[in-house]
């Protein structure tokens, strides 16, 4: 039978209570503004899972109606096989459900085994763990955390000795194995993320769209692109071109895949996209070459832009590009010069692939 250790808890705020002025800064909060008690807060949903003392409420904070972030005050149990303790914490997510910070609740600091309080380094380590969406904890069940054969008896949660798997131990807060595991799975809870995405999508308007696109958060931009209608690719053209140049491969691929056919057929658009070929990662380059291959009429200027990176391509990309050229007429003199140089470049390991083709008009 599990043993519970309870502590008195005083809520730090109630729903609907508005206090003038800034709230005390959270321990960690990655968004570029301070939390203000004048922000309006509204409940978007709640979640009840095993271990929760009561359903947790997910709240949206807004400023004059503009969505800012989501948060939840959480009371949950942290348990090993025999003992449970209550943990109090406030988690924060951005507008697309990505973890952005946490804070402790007044009079309830986080503790490790033997009620040893977290150190400053422990709090930092926890934040670093919660920022890591790809943590190994993602693939672990609670039963995977310790080696039962190595466990020594302990009368406190997280008090296992020498039993934590090394690959896990390197990521979690030392002495707070179960707390680390519980909090990571709260920060990346799929139901919470879905609630948040649904809530933000309902509130999309021109002002919020522009806010997401202007943000330096890659997740915001990708969310906006996912909600583009066909005309938005025209209205926000400069935004998606900038993202092609600067953003992560996932965002680049999504943009290239979803440019409307009518817009992609415009040679000027093709040229703008292909002019940045040298800036793209290897996967984006491959995806763009595939797109060019399927395009009925590709601009010769675009082909020229791509040819400038011929000696930087991998083997498959070189073969694909040369194959594209063999079916083209009226190639620019610059394209022919780039191809000729690549075929004679002794430092280019795939020069022989280029030399196999004849591009005479």
KAUR-V393243 format. One record per backbone hydrogen bond with DSSP energy under -0.5 kcal/mol. NH is the residue of the N-H (numbers start at 1). CO is the residue of the C=O. E is the energy in kcal/mol with one decimal. If there is no record, write none. Layout:
nh | co | e
NH | CO | E
NH | CO | E
//
This chain:
nh | co | e
3 | 82 | -1.7
5 | 84 | -1.2
6 | 4 | -0.6
11 | 9 | -0.5
17 | 14 | -1.9
19 | 17 | -0.5
19 | 37 | -0.6
23 | 35 | -1.7
28 | 102 | -2.0
30 | 100 | -2.6
33 | 31 | -1.6
37 | 21 | -2.5
39 | 36 | -1.9
40 | 62 | -2.3
42 | 60 | -2.1
44 | 58 | -2.8
45 | 58 | -1.0
47 | 56 | -2.3
52 | 49 | -2.1
53 | 75 | -1.8
54 | 75 | -0.6
56 | 47 | -3.0
58 | 45 | -2.9
59 | 57 | -0.6
59 | 71 | -2.8
60 | 42 | -3.2
61 | 69 | -2.9
62 | 40 | -2.8
63 | 66 | -2.1
66 | 63 | -1.8
67 | 65 | -0.6
68 | 61 | -2.6
69 | 61 | -1.2
70 | 93 | -2.9
71 | 59 | -2.1
72 | 91 | -1.8
74 | 72 | -0.6
74 | 89 | -3.2
76 | 87 | -2.2
77 | 51 | -2.6
78 | 85 | -2.6
79 | 77 | -0.5
80 | 83 | -2.0
84 | 3 | -3.5
85 | 78 | -1.7
86 | 5 | -1.0
87 | 76 | -3.1
89 | 74 | -2.1
90 | 103 | -2.7
91 | 72 | -2.1
92 | 101 | -2.5
93 | 70 | -2.7
94 | 98 | -2.6
97 | 94 | -1.6
100 | 92 | -2.3
101 | 92 | -1.0
102 | 28 | -0.8
103 | 90 | -2.3
105 | 88 | -0.5
105 | 108 | -0.7
108 | 105 | -2.5
112 | 116 | -3.6
113 | 175 | -1.1
115 | 112 | -1.1
116 | 113 | -1.8
118 | 110 | -2.4
123 | 119 | -2.1
124 | 120 | -1.9
125 | 121 | -2.7
126 | 122 | -2.4
127 | 123 | -2.0
128 | 124 | -2.4
129 | 125 | -2.1
130 | 126 | -2.7
131 | 127 | -1.5
132 | 128 | -0.5
132 | 129 | -1.4
133 | 131 | -1.2
135 | 132 | -1.7
138 | 135 | -2.0
139 | 136 | -1.6
140 | 137 | -1.4
144 | 141 | -1.9
145 | 142 | -1.4
147 | 163 | -2.1
148 | 146 | -0.8
150 | 147 | -2.2
151 | 147 | -0.7
151 | 148 | -0.6
159 | 156 | -1.3
162 | 160 | -0.6
165 | 145 | -1.3
168 | 165 | -0.8
169 | 165 | -2.9
170 | 166 | -1.8
171 | 168 | -1.9
172 | 168 | -1.9
176 | 173 | -2.4
180 | 176 | -2.5
181 | 177 | -2.3
182 | 178 | -2.7
183 | 179 | -2.5
184 | 180 | -2.3
185 | 181 | -1.9
186 | 182 | -1.1
187 | 183 | -2.7
188 | 184 | -1.7
189 | 186 | -1.4
193 | 189 | -2.2
194 | 190 | -2.3
195 | 191 | -2.1
196 | 192 | -2.2
197 | 193 | -2.7
198 | 194 | -2.4
199 | 195 | -2.3
200 | 196 | -2.8
201 | 197 | -2.5
202 | 198 | -1.8
203 | 199 | -0.8
203 | 200 | -0.8
204 | 201 | -1.2
209 | 205 | -3.0
210 | 206 | -2.2
211 | 207 | -2.0
212 | 208 | -2.6
213 | 209 | -2.2
214 | 210 | -2.4
215 | 211 | -1.0
218 | 216 | -0.7
220 | 217 | -0.8
221 | 217 | -1.6
222 | 218 | -2.4
223 | 219 | -2.0
224 | 220 | -2.3
225 | 221 | -2.7
226 | 222 | -2.3
227 | 223 | -0.8
227 | 224 | -0.9
228 | 225 | -1.6
232 | 229 | -1.5
233 | 229 | -0.7
233 | 230 | -1.1
234 | 231 | -1.1
235 | 231 | -2.5
236 | 232 | -2.9
237 | 234 | -1.2
239 | 236 | -0.6
240 | 236 | -1.8
241 | 237 | -2.2
242 | 238 | -1.8
243 | 239 | -2.1
244 | 240 | -2.0
245 | 241 | -1.4
246 | 242 | -2.1
247 | 243 | -2.7
251 | 248 | -0.7
252 | 248 | -2.1
253 | 249 | -2.9
254 | 250 | -1.8
255 | 251 | -2.3
256 | 252 | -2.6
257 | 253 | -2.4
258 | 254 | -1.4
259 | 255 | -1.1
263 | 260 | -0.8
264 | 260 | -2.6
265 | 261 | -2.1
266 | 263 | -1.3
269 | 266 | -0.5
270 | 266 | -2.1
271 | 267 | -2.6
272 | 268 | -2.0
273 | 269 | -2.1
274 | 270 | -2.9
275 | 271 | -1.9
276 | 273 | -1.1
277 | 274 | -1.8
279 | 276 | -2.2
280 | 276 | -0.7
280 | 277 | -1.2
285 | 281 | -2.3
286 | 282 | -2.0
287 | 283 | -2.3
288 | 284 | -2.6
289 | 285 | -2.5
290 | 286 | -2.1
291 | 287 | -2.0
292 | 288 | -2.8
293 | 289 | -2.3
294 | 290 | -1.4
295 | 291 | -0.6
295 | 292 | -1.1
303 | 299 | -1.8
304 | 300 | -1.9
305 | 301 | -2.2
306 | 302 | -2.2
307 | 303 | -2.2
308 | 304 | -1.0
308 | 305 | -0.7
309 | 306 | -1.8
310 | 307 | -1.7
312 | 309 | -1.7
313 | 310 | -1.4
318 | 314 | -2.5
319 | 315 | -2.4
320 | 316 | -2.2
321 | 317 | -2.8
322 | 318 | -2.7
323 | 319 | -1.9
324 | 320 | -1.9
325 | 321 | -2.2
326 | 322 | -1.9
327 | 323 | -0.6
327 | 324 | -1.0
328 | 325 | -2.1
336 | 332 | -2.1
337 | 333 | -2.1
338 | 334 | -2.4
339 | 335 | -2.4
340 | 336 | -2.6
341 | 337 | -2.5
342 | 338 | -2.0
343 | 339 | -2.1
344 | 340 | -1.0
345 | 341 | -0.7
345 | 342 | -0.6
346 | 344 | -0.8
348 | 345 | -1.5
349 | 347 | -0.8
351 | 348 | -1.8
353 | 350 | -1.0
354 | 350 | -1.1
355 | 351 | -2.2
356 | 352 | -0.7
357 | 354 | -1.4
359 | 357 | -0.5
//
